[in-house]
């Protein structure tokens, strides 16, 4: 037994086995997993946290944001800035809505905090530029992002599956045990 171990040590047997495995799998065209990225883009999974967008109502085309400021308040990196005003009807609206994408940590707290589902993180991930100013997104750019990447049924599916809170999270299920506290003995 010691002789076999000695021979394996001298001839680097484990190293040879590792190289053989690499050559066997690397030269077989069936095992190739490399993607040619720009030509073959990778599909992002549902619920991926990518580029920001402000939601437009499908019926009226207006933005859904009610300028409550909860998204800016809950943001851990403080990358959201909202300037509010009033419209002709006297309703509070966001005059300016800005997101510094380079400061964002993509935690989606803003999405969860929004009471009307006006902020979303799209599934779009391939965005780059040479200047910092390109990543300072204003309200118009954020609405354009909705139109480009989430318009139509895709946006409806996103809001249905990934926006919280949902009614089903707070409903009782049949046969669900309910905690009523410890039993107190009556005297």
Secondary structure, 3 states (H helix, E strand, C coil): CHHHHHHHHHCCHHHHHHHHHHHHHHCCHHHCCCCCCCCCCCCCCCCCCCCEEECECCCCCCECCCCCCHHHHHCCCCCEEEEEEECCCCCEEEEEEEEECCCCCCCCHHHHHCCCCCEEECCCCCCCCCCCHHHEECHHHHHHHHHHHCCCHHHHHHHHHHCCCCHHHCCCCCCCCCCCCCCCCCC
